[in-house]
Amino acid sequence: MEMGEAELRILKECYAWKRKIPNAILDAPELHLGLEFYFTAFYELNTTRSVGWSAGPIPYFSVAEYAMLHDLDEEETEDLHYHIRRMDKAFLEHNAKKDKEK
């Protein structure tokens, strides 16, 4: 996945002002070819989770609806569920750890 305009602007400003490059850019994930779809899907589906005292998991039917809207076949839908569940688990564990540190 390539850097967006905002990231490139931040890099240019960091170099111009001799500032440290933000960790969010330095530690950005490097995605293998073809995984951009799942990365984008996760961020779009992230808006469908319930939020109360803490964030809940992305609903199963939100992922299924996303697959239908993108005309995925059965195998592609299974792959989408697999990747979203793994990213969601990591996201929720990361947030739980941050909450404990507060």
Secondary structure, DSSP 8 states (H G I E B T S, - for coil): ----HHHHHHHHHHHHTT----HHHHT-----TT-HHHHHHHHHHGGGS-BSSSB----HHHHHHHHHHTT--HHHHHHHHHHHHHHHHHHHHHHHHHHHH-
